[in-house]
């Protein structure tokens, strides 16, 4: 079976769809990807790419068709608009020049929903059904993360989203909490299937490696990995760090990753004189994350207080769980439910640094055995609910039963 994946993001950008594509190849599928020129998360083209370079390339047996896109820049509203709609426009044209044929079209919608436009063009060009995997709810997403409140814009985007959903054979959702919202967009519940995210097989419990140990400070370590942006409410972490600093409790906050708020958060840390508490280690290959995680006492996940974020399971939760580490979460809704259900950590409400600090204090009062049990529970829950091969089985089953 030939599958065309349509996604705003793909390798060398770090998104879970990369591993899904590799998994389908492992299962004997012929996979191609229609995507843009990589420019996430820093807002400029990755090294070696430009408007005209590497229009088609191969990666792990996957053919990648790249479309022209205006880079997202610093993520302002105007630049994001241009980024989203330039890819939708140019990818729709790119589809017309792809000579291959496809049996299934698999859309990875990690924002924006406009990626569905070239998928619809592909549907009619190749006479293949669309399977649309919703990672972000639109238009709720632009209200929450983009700050868009104009009712006419929201109405327009809602109608566009319903139009795209109407052209899909199946709507796949990463969280069960998405289902009522999408049903309210005139989608038949029978058309919706639950497909949670998994993570790559290299996310697992790792042995101590001196290469990474040398980067670590002495004392308790809490580690945050991933994007540092508006949605992550990084200020909640800073406020908690300030609280522990004020009471004389030494905690090392290790930060892995980048994002458009990284520099402003570092300036805030300097203003509060917390530089000695935070260590920013920058971005590293996903394959190395488990090596870093093994040195942490617990892993942090935080989200801004908003309806859409409460309905989402952040991808890092699956990766954290796979590495058998306790999780300390400052978030509402589905993500928190998963952590509590797994019995693998503490959960406090979004943006409540006092409650987060209490969770951290309670965690460090646990015995070594209690902490290890949390890590074990995390891995068990991951294997039961999110394991990679089970996810691939679900995708293939959905492909074969339309």
VOPAGU-2260 file (C-alpha; in pm, 1 decimal, decimal comma):
REM VOPAGU-2260
SITE   aa  ch    i         X         Y         Z
SITE  UNK   A    0       0,0       0,0       0,0
SITE  UNK   A    1     126,6     349,4     -89,2
SITE  UNK   A    2      73,5     621,4     172,5
SITE  UNK   A    3     117,3     995,7     129,9
SITE  UNK   A    4     171,5    1174,7     460,9
SITE  UNK   A    5      81,0    1544,5     449,1
SITE  UNK   A    6     231,2    1748,7     732,1
SITE  UNK   A    7     341,1    2106,3     800,2
SITE  UNK   A    8     643,5    1956,9     978,9
SITE  UNK   A    9     874,8    1666,2     909,1
SITE  UNK   A   10    1236,6    1559,8     950,6
SITE  UNK   A   11    1476,0    1725,9    1027,6
SITE  UNK   A   12    1212,2    1903,0    1237,3
SITE  UNK   A   13    1149,4    1697,0    1549,5
SITE  UNK   A   14     790,3    1571,2    1544,2
SITE  UNK   A   15     636,5    1233,8    1625,7
SITE  UNK   A   16     514,5    1189,0    1268,0
SITE  UNK   A   17     877,0    1116,8    1171,8
SITE  UNK   A   18     873,7     793,1    1367,7
SITE  UNK   A   19     523,1     699,9    1251,2
SITE  UNK   A   20     643,5     728,6     891,6
SITE  UNK   A   21     944,9     508,5     969,8
SITE  UNK   A   22     717,2     258,5    1144,2
SITE  UNK   A   23     491,1     228,5     840,6
SITE  UNK   A   24     797,6     163,1     622,8
SITE  UNK   A   25     902,3    -109,6     868,0
SITE  UNK   A   26     558,6    -265,4     821,0
SITE  UNK   A   27     606,6    -282,7     444,7
SITE  UNK   A   28     425,1      34,1     336,2
SITE  UNK   A   29     562,7     262,1      65,4
SITE  UNK   A   30     564,5     604,7     231,0
SITE  UNK   A   31     603,9     952,3      83,1
SITE  UNK   A   32     570,3    1285,6     263,3
SITE  UNK   A   33     446,2    1622,3     139,2
SITE  UNK   A   34     580,2    1893,7     369,0
SITE  UNK   A   35     746,1    2234,7     380,6
SITE  UNK   A   36    1105,6    2351,1     395,3
SITE  UNK   A   37    1214,7    2292,3     757,3
SITE  UNK   A   38    1212,2    2610,6     968,8
SITE  UNK   A   39    1078,7    2500,3    1310,6
SITE  UNK   A   40    1139,3    2593,8    1593,1
SITE  UNK   A   41    1385,7    2878,7    1534,0
SITE  UNK   A   42    1188,8    3038,7    1251,1
SITE  UNK   A   43    1458,2    3019,9     983,7
SITE  UNK   A   44    1546,7    2751,0     733,0
SITE  UNK   A   45    1759,4    2467,1     866,7
SITE  UNK   A   46    2117,3    2453,4     744,3
SITE  UNK   A   47    2141,0    2335,0     384,6
SITE  UNK   A   48    1782,3    2432,5     296,3
SITE  UNK   A   49    1641,1    2733,5     115,4
SITE  UNK   A   50    1346,7    2827,9    -104,3
SITE  UNK   A   51    1499,3    2634,6    -391,8
SITE  UNK   A   52    1728,2    2367,9    -243,0
SITE  UNK   A   53    1632,9    2005,8    -169,3
SITE  UNK   A   54    1286,4    2007,8    -325,8
SITE  UNK   A   55    1286,8    1626,2    -317,1
SITE  UNK   A   56    1496,5    1403,2     -94,0
SITE  UNK   A   57    1511,6    1056,8      61,3
SITE  UNK   A   58    1526,0     973,2     431,7
SITE  UNK   A   59    1504,1     620,5     577,8
SITE  UNK   A   60    1337,3     489,0     263,8
SITE  UNK   A   61    1082,2     773,0     261,2
SITE  UNK   A   62    1046,9    1010,1     -35,0
SITE  UNK   A   63    1003,5    1369,0      85,7
SITE  UNK   A   64     839,6    1627,2    -142,8
SITE  UNK   A   65     916,7    1972,6      -7,7
SITE  UNK   A   66     710,2    2278,4     -85,8
SITE  UNK   A   67     806,9    2643,6     -70,9
SITE  UNK   A   68     710,5    2807,5     257,7
SITE  UNK   A   69     764,2    3145,8     420,4
SITE  UNK   A   70     958,9    3081,2     745,1
SITE  UNK   A   71     772,5    3144,7    1069,1
SITE  UNK   A   72    1031,2    3395,9    1193,4
SITE  UNK   A   73     986,2    3489,7    1557,7
SITE  UNK   A   74     631,8    3354,6    1560,3
SITE  UNK   A   75     438,6    3680,1    1541,5
SITE  UNK   A   76      77,8    3662,0    1428,4
SITE  UNK   A   77     155,7    3794,3    1080,3
SITE  UNK   A   78     452,8    3562,3    1026,1
SITE  UNK   A   79     259,1    3257,8    1144,6
SITE  UNK   A   80     -27,7    3349,2     911,7
SITE  UNK   A   81     214,7    3374,8     619,6
SITE  UNK   A   82     387,6    3052,8     723,3
SITE  UNK   A   83      63,2    2854,8     746,2
SITE  UNK   A   84    -105,0    2982,7     432,5
SITE  UNK   A   85     207,3    2989,2     214,5
SITE  UNK   A   86     252,1    2616,2     270,7
SITE  UNK   A   87    -117,0    2545,6     213,8
SITE  UNK   A   88     -99,6    2735,2    -116,8
SITE  UNK   A   89     232,8    2611,5    -249,9
SITE  UNK   A   90     184,1    2252,6    -130,6
SITE  UNK   A   91    -149,5    2244,2    -313,6
SITE  UNK   A   92      39,2    2331,4    -632,8
SITE  UNK   A   93     319,6    2085,1    -549,5
SITE  UNK   A   94      63,5    1803,2    -534,0
SITE  UNK   A   95     -18,3    1855,7    -901,4
SITE  UNK   A   96     340,2    1775,6   -1000,6
SITE  UNK   A   97     383,7    1457,4    -796,8
SITE  UNK   A   98     383,4    1171,2   -1046,0
SITE  UNK   A   99     341,6     888,4    -795,9
SITE  UNK   A  100       6,3     729,8    -707,2
SITE  UNK   A  101    -123,7     674,8    -353,4
SITE  UNK   A  102    -380,4     454,0    -180,7
SITE  UNK   A  103    -411,7     648,3     144,9
SITE  UNK   A  104    -353,5    1009,6     250,3
SITE  UNK   A  105    -253,3    1050,2     612,5
SITE  UNK   A  106    -258,9    1406,5     749,0
SITE  UNK   A  107     -63,9    1497,6    1062,0
SITE  UNK   A  108    -227,5    1814,5    1194,0
SITE  UNK   A  109      -5,2    1948,5    1468,9
SITE  UNK   A  110    -128,8    2298,3    1374,6
SITE  UNK   A  111    -224,3    2449,3    1146,1
SITE  UNK   A  112    -549,2    2297,5    1018,8
SITE  UNK   A  113    -473,2    2457,8     680,0
SITE  UNK   A  114    -251,0    2157,4     603,8
SITE  UNK   A  115    -581,5    1991,7     514,6
SITE  UNK   A  116    -612,9    2206,3     200,1
SITE  UNK   A  117    -332,7    2037,2      -0,9
SITE  UNK   A  118    -456,6    1704,5     137,7
SITE  UNK   A  119    -795,8    1765,4     -25,7
SITE  UNK   A  120    -623,4    1846,4    -356,1
SITE  UNK   A  121    -430,4    1520,8    -317,3
SITE  UNK   A  122    -753,8    1332,4    -244,4
SITE  UNK   A  123    -900,5    1423,0    -581,0
SITE  UNK   A  124    -575,1    1396,1    -773,7
SITE  UNK   A  125    -496,2    1047,3    -646,0
SITE  UNK   A  126    -853,5     931,2    -574,8
SITE  UNK   A  127    -748,2     828,6    -222,6
SITE  UNK   A  128    -923,8     871,8     114,5
SITE  UNK   A  129    -796,4    1114,8     378,4
SITE  UNK   A  130    -721,3    1009,2     736,5
SITE  UNK   A  131    -685,5    1330,3     938,2
SITE  UNK   A  132    -494,0    1299,1    1267,8
SITE  UNK   A  133    -592,3    1590,1    1492,3
SITE  UNK   A  134    -321,4    1704,7    1732,4
SITE  UNK   A  135    -460,8    2057,1    1786,1
SITE  UNK   A  136    -824,6    2164,9    1785,1
SITE  UNK   A  137    -910,0    2447,9    1550,0
SITE  UNK   A  138   -1027,6    2720,8    1583,7
SITE  UNK   A  139    -979,9    2676,5    1960,1
SITE  UNK   A  140    -603,6    2655,7    1906,3
SITE  UNK   A  141    -569,4    3004,8    1755,4
SITE  UNK   A  142    -777,7    3144,6    2039,6
SITE  UNK   A  143    -555,6    2985,9    2304,2
SITE  UNK   A  144    -204,8    2995,6    2159,9
SITE  UNK   A  145    -247,2    3272,2    1903,7
SITE  UNK   A  146    -459,9    3512,0    2103,1
SITE  UNK   A  147    -706,5    3556,1    1815,5
SITE  UNK   A  148   -1044,8    3673,6    1946,3
SITE  UNK   A  149   -1205,6    3838,9    1641,5
SITE  UNK   A  150   -1537,8    3658,3    1601,4
SITE  UNK   A  151   -1532,0    3686,5    1222,3
SITE  UNK   A  152   -1187,2    3527,9    1199,4
SITE  UNK   A  153   -1290,4    3251,4    1440,2
SITE  UNK   A  154   -1607,6    3188,9    1238,1
SITE  UNK   A  155   -1409,8    3172,9     913,5
SITE  UNK   A  156   -1152,9    2928,9    1054,6
SITE  UNK   A  157   -1428,3    2715,0    1208,2
SITE  UNK   A  158   -1599,7    2687,8     869,9
SITE  UNK   A  159   -1268,0    2600,2     703,2
SITE  UNK   A  160   -1209,1    2329,1     963,9
SITE  UNK   A  161   -1555,6    2180,6     910,3
SITE  UNK   A  162   -1498,8    2189,9     532,7
SITE  UNK   A  163   -1172,4    1995,2     572,2
SITE  UNK   A  164   -1327,4    1741,5     810,9
SITE  UNK   A  165   -1612,7    1687,0     565,8
SITE  UNK   A  166   -1364,4    1566,2     303,1
SITE  UNK   A  167   -1200,9    1310,7     534,6
SITE  UNK   A  168   -1280,2     941,0     554,2
SITE  UNK   A  169   -1177,0     930,1     920,6
SITE  UNK   A  170   -1089,2    1186,0    1186,8
SITE  UNK   A  171    -827,9    1051,9    1431,1
SITE  UNK   A  172    -782,4    1222,5    1768,1
SITE  UNK   A  173    -483,6    1214,5    2005,0
SITE  UNK   A  174    -709,5    1274,0    2307,4
SITE  UNK   A  175   -1055,3    1143,2    2386,0
SITE  UNK   A  176   -1142,8    1490,0    2514,9
SITE  UNK   A  177   -1129,1    1614,4    2152,9
SITE  UNK   A  178   -1428,4    1405,2    2049,5
SITE  UNK   A  179   -1718,6    1622,1    2182,2
SITE  UNK   A  180   -1559,4    1936,0    2035,3
SITE  UNK   A  181   -1525,4    1779,3    1689,2
SITE  UNK   A  182   -1874,0    1626,4    1701,8
SITE  UNK   A  183   -1997,3    1980,8    1764,4
SITE  UNK   A  184   -1837,2    2072,9    1430,0
SITE  UNK   A  185   -2094,6    1855,9    1252,2
SITE  UNK   A  186   -1877,8    1544,4    1235,0
SITE  UNK   A  187   -2045,7    1204,2    1267,0
SITE  UNK   A  188   -1915,1    1033,9    1587,1
SITE  UNK   A  189   -1873,9     711,2    1385,9
SITE  UNK   A  190   -1616,9     890,6    1172,9
SITE  UNK   A  191   -1392,6     966,1    1474,0
SITE  UNK   A  192   -1129,3     723,6    1604,6
SITE  UNK   A  193    -905,9     756,5    1911,7
SITE  UNK   A  194    -537,3     735,4    1817,8
SITE  UNK   A  195    -306,1     852,1    2099,5
SITE  UNK   A  196      52,6     951,5    2034,4
SITE  UNK   A  197     334,8     713,2    2109,8
SITE  UNK   A  198     706,7     779,2    2106,9
SITE  UNK   A  199    1021,2     637,8    1951,9
SITE  UNK   A  200    1174,9     312,0    2076,9
SITE  UNK   A  201    1489,2     493,1    2191,0
SITE  UNK   A  202    1288,6     649,4    2473,6
SITE  UNK   A  203    1361,2     396,9    2748,6
SITE  UNK   A  204    1537,9     368,2    3079,5
SITE  UNK   A  205    1907,3     436,1    3022,6
SITE  UNK   A  206    2222,9     352,6    3214,9
SITE  UNK   A  207    2442,5     623,3    3363,9
SITE  UNK   A  208    2683,4     764,3    3103,6
SITE  UNK   A  209    2972,4     983,3    3218,8
SITE  UNK   A  210    2936,2    1203,3    2909,6
SITE  UNK   A  211    2602,7    1328,6    3042,5
SITE  UNK   A  212    2684,0    1295,9    3409,9
SITE  UNK   A  213    2957,6    1560,3    3366,8
SITE  UNK   A  214    2691,5    1811,3    3257,6
SITE  UNK   A  215    2489,6    1761,7    3574,3
SITE  UNK   A  216    2523,9    1961,2    3897,2
SITE  UNK   A  217    2534,8    1815,5    4246,3
SITE  UNK   A  218    2201,7    1798,4    4426,3
SITE  UNK   A  219    1833,6    1742,2    4343,7
SITE  UNK   A  220    1751,4    1771,3    3972,7
SITE  UNK   A  221    1421,2    1854,8    3807,3
SITE  UNK   A  222    1434,2    1845,3    3427,4
SITE  UNK   A  223    1219,0    2012,1    3162,3
SITE  UNK   A  224    1247,5    1907,5    2797,3
SITE  UNK   A  225    1086,5    2056,1    2489,0
SITE  UNK   A  226     963,9    2380,5    2343,2
SITE  UNK   A  227     987,5    2696,1    2554,6
SITE  UNK   A  228     691,6    2895,2    2428,5
SITE  UNK   A  229     368,1    3064,0    2523,9
SITE  UNK   A  230     179,2    2737,9    2571,2
SITE  UNK   A  231     430,2    2591,0    2818,1
SITE  UNK   A  232     377,5    2854,4    3091,6
SITE  UNK   A  233     747,5    2849,0    3174,3
SITE  UNK   A  234     694,0    3137,1    3415,9
SITE  UNK   A  235     523,6    2889,7    3650,3
SITE  UNK   A  236     852,9    2699,5    3675,4
SITE  UNK   A  237    1045,5    3020,6    3740,2
SITE  UNK   A  238     805,7    3126,0    4016,7
SITE  UNK   A  239     839,2    2785,7    4181,8
SITE  UNK   A  240    1218,5    2807,4    4156,9
SITE  UNK   A  241    1204,8    3151,3    4318,4
SITE  UNK   A  242     992,2    3010,9    4601,7
SITE  UNK   A  243    1244,0    2735,5    4677,9
SITE  UNK   A  244    1530,8    2980,6    4651,2
SITE  UNK   A  245    1362,2    3209,1    4904,5
SITE  UNK   A  246    1323,8    2927,5    5157,7
SITE  UNK   A  247    1680,9    2810,0    5106,9
SITE  UNK   A  248    1594,0    2478,5    4939,5
SITE  UNK   A  249    1852,5    2388,8    4674,1
SITE  UNK   A  250    1701,5    2249,7    4352,2
SITE  UNK   A  251    1870,0    2235,6    4012,7
SITE  UNK   A  252    1638,4    2311,3    3721,2
SITE  UNK   A  253    1781,9    2157,8    3403,4
SITE  UNK   A  254    1626,4    2284,5    3078,7
SITE  UNK   A  255    1657,9    2098,7    2749,0
SITE  UNK   A  256    1522,9    2263,8    2435,3
SITE  UNK   A  257    1464,1    2595,0    2264,4
SITE  UNK   A  258    1171,6    2813,2    2168,5
SITE  UNK   A  259    1066,1    3167,4    2101,4
SITE  UNK   A  260    1037,4    3253,6    2472,6
SITE  UNK   A  261    1370,7    3106,8    2576,0
SITE  UNK   A  262    1565,5    3433,4    2578,8
SITE  UNK   A  263    1292,3    3630,9    2756,3
SITE  UNK   A  264    1267,9    3359,4    3023,2
SITE  UNK   A  265    1645,0    3366,6    3071,9
SITE  UNK   A  266    1627,6    3743,8    3121,7
SITE  UNK   A  267    1353,3    3697,2    3381,2
SITE  UNK   A  268    1570,2    3442,0    3561,1
SITE  UNK   A  269    1856,6    3693,5    3568,3
SITE  UNK   A  270    1630,7    3967,7    3706,9
SITE  UNK   A  271    1528,7    3732,0    3989,4
SITE  UNK   A  272    1894,0    3632,0    4044,5
SITE  UNK   A  273    1820,2    3262,7    3985,9
SITE  UNK   A  274    2103,7    3192,3    3740,0
SITE  UNK   A  275    2268,3    2954,4    3985,0
SITE  UNK   A  276    1948,3    2744,7    3995,5
SITE  UNK   A  277    1890,2    2706,9    3619,3
SITE  UNK   A  278    2108,4    2527,9    3366,9
SITE  UNK   A  279    2006,5    2562,3    3000,8
SITE  UNK   A  280    2162,3    2280,8    2800,0
SITE  UNK   A  281    2003,4    2372,8    2465,4
SITE  UNK   A  282    1862,5    2135,1    2205,6
SITE  UNK   A  283    1996,2    1784,9    2154,4
SITE  UNK   A  284    1895,0    1496,6    1928,2
SITE  UNK   A  285    1586,9    1309,6    2045,3
SITE  UNK   A  286    1796,8     992,8    2055,4
SITE  UNK   A  287    1992,7    1140,8    2348,3
SITE  UNK   A  288    1697,8    1243,4    2563,6
SITE  UNK   A  289    1677,4     924,2    2767,3
SITE  UNK   A  290    2049,1     967,1    2851,0
SITE  UNK   A  291    1971,1    1307,8    2999,2
SITE  UNK   A  292    1649,7    1196,1    3169,6
SITE  UNK   A  293    1822,5     922,1    3366,3
SITE  UNK   A  294    2005,8    1190,1    3571,0
SITE  UNK   A  295    1683,0    1364,4    3676,5
SITE  UNK   A  296    1497,3    1291,3    3997,9
SITE  UNK   A  297    1175,3    1383,6    3816,2
SITE  UNK   A  298    1065,6    1532,4    3483,5
SITE  UNK   A  299     853,2    1844,0    3448,3
SITE  UNK   A  300     557,8    1916,0    3222,3
SITE  UNK   A  301     375,0    2249,9    3240,1
SITE  UNK   A  302      98,6    2409,0    3034,3
SITE  UNK   A  303     -83,9    2738,1    3025,2
SITE  UNK   A  304    -433,7    2746,2    3174,0
SITE  UNK   A  305    -667,6    2719,3    2878,0
SITE  UNK   A  306    -951,4    2496,1    2763,6
SITE  UNK   A  307    -768,7    2352,9    2464,5
SITE  UNK   A  308    -457,5    2266,2    2665,1
SITE  UNK   A  309    -670,0    2088,8    2923,7
SITE  UNK   A  310    -804,1    1867,8    2643,4
SITE  UNK   A  311    -458,0    1775,5    2514,7
SITE  UNK   A  312    -208,7    1508,6    2620,6
SITE  UNK   A  313     133,7    1673,7    2570,3
SITE  UNK   A  314     362,0    1448,2    2364,9
SITE  UNK   A  315     637,7    1470,7    2623,6
SITE  UNK   A  316     425,7    1273,3    2871,3
SITE  UNK   A  317     459,0     959,0    2657,7
SITE  UNK   A  318     834,6    1012,7    2622,0
SITE  UNK   A  319     876,4    1073,1    2994,6
SITE  UNK   A  320     675,7     762,2    3080,2
SITE  UNK   A  321     870,4     546,0    2836,5
SITE  UNK   A  322    1190,3     641,1    3022,0
SITE  UNK   A  323    1053,5     516,1    3356,4
SITE  UNK   A  324    1077,0     853,3    3527,7
SITE  UNK   A  325     843,9    1016,9    3783,1
SITE  UNK   A  326     651,2    1313,0    3642,0
SITE  UNK   A  327     566,8    1639,8    3814,5
SITE  UNK   A  328     292,1    1811,5    3617,3
SITE  UNK   A  329     140,6    2156,9    3629,3
SITE  UNK   A  330    -153,7    2116,8    3393,0
SITE  UNK   A  331    -527,2    2060,3    3380,7
SITE  UNK   A  332    -747,0    1798,2    3221,0
SITE  UNK   A  333    -635,8    1500,8    3012,5
SITE  UNK   A  334    -261,7    1525,3    3067,5
SITE  UNK   A  335    -305,8    1540,7    3442,9
SITE  UNK   A  336    -559,1    1257,9    3433,1
SITE  UNK   A  337    -306,2    1032,4    3260,5
SITE  UNK   A  338     -33,3    1102,8    3519,0
SITE  UNK   A  339    -270,1    1038,8    3809,6
SITE  UNK   A  340    -419,3     727,9    3648,7
SITE  UNK   A  341     -69,4     589,4    3595,4
SITE  UNK   A  342      27,2     667,5    3956,0
SITE  UNK   A  343     357,8     798,7    3829,1
SITE  UNK   A  344     379,3    1145,4    3978,5
SITE  UNK   A  345     212,0    1458,4    4111,0
SITE  UNK   A  346     -34,1    1689,3    3935,7
SITE  UNK   A  347    -121,9    2049,8    4020,5
SITE  UNK   A  348    -343,9    2302,6    3838,7
SITE  UNK   A  349    -199,8    2499,5    3547,9
SITE  UNK   A  350     -16,3    2821,6    3636,5
SITE  UNK   A  351     -44,4    2755,3    4011,5
SITE  UNK   A  352     318,0    2781,0    4122,2
SITE  UNK   A  353     227,5    2736,0    4489,9
SITE  UNK   A  354      57,1    2403,8    4418,6
SITE  UNK   A  355     346,1    2303,7    4190,8
SITE  UNK   A  356     593,1    2385,1    4468,2
SITE  UNK   A  357     391,6    2173,7    4709,9
SITE  UNK   A  358     403,6    1881,7    4462,0
SITE  UNK   A  359     780,7    1917,4    4435,2
SITE  UNK   A  360     821,3    1935,9    4812,8
SITE  UNK   A  361     606,2    1623,0    4858,7
SITE  UNK   A  362     803,4    1440,2    4589,8
SITE  UNK   A  363    1139,6    1503,6    4750,8
SITE  UNK   A  364    1005,9    1376,7    5081,8
SITE  UNK   A  365     942,4    1032,8    4927,7
SITE  UNK   A  366    1175,0     741,6    4986,2
SITE  UNK   A  367    1397,5     609,9    4706,8
SITE  UNK   A  368    1172,5     304,9    4672,2
SITE  UNK   A  369     860,6     520,8    4638,0
SITE  UNK   A  370    1024,2     727,0    4364,1
SITE  UNK   A  371    1136,5     413,4    4180,9
SITE  UNK   A  372     783,5     273,6    4199,6
SITE  UNK   A  373     651,4     589,2    4031,1
SITE  UNK   A  374     901,5     537,9    3749,0
SITE  UNK   A  375     801,7     173,2    3713,4
SITE  UNK   A  376     432,8     267,7    3705,6
SITE  UNK   A  377     506,3     520,4    3429,2
SITE  UNK   A  378     664,4     255,5    3206,4
SITE  UNK   A  379     386,8       2,2    3268,6
SITE  UNK   A  380     119,7     256,4    3179,2
SITE  UNK   A  381     311,6     356,5    2865,8
SITE  UNK   A  382     332,2      -4,2    2748,2
SITE  UNK   A  383     -39,9     -59,1    2808,0
SITE  UNK   A  384    -169,6     263,8    2653,1
SITE  UNK   A  385      87,9     424,5    2423,3
SITE  UNK   A  386     339,3     164,3    2304,8
SITE  UNK   A  387     466,7     223,3    1949,0
SITE  UNK   A  388     381,2    -111,3    1789,1
SITE  UNK   A  389      28,2     -99,0    1927,4
SITE  UNK   A  390     -12,0     247,6    1775,3
SITE  UNK   A  391     105,2     123,6    1435,5
SITE  UNK   A  392    -138,6    -168,2    1459,5
SITE  UNK   A  393    -421,8      81,7    1517,1
SITE  UNK   A  394    -320,4     296,6    1219,7
SITE  UNK   A  395    -303,1      -2,0     986,2
SITE  UNK   A  396    -635,9    -133,3    1113,0
SITE  UNK   A  397    -795,5     206,9    1045,9
SITE  UNK   A  398    -642,4     215,5     696,9
SITE  UNK   A  399    -779,6    -128,8     616,8
SITE  UNK   A  400   -1131,2     -80,0     750,8
SITE  UNK   A  401   -1296,7     209,5     572,7
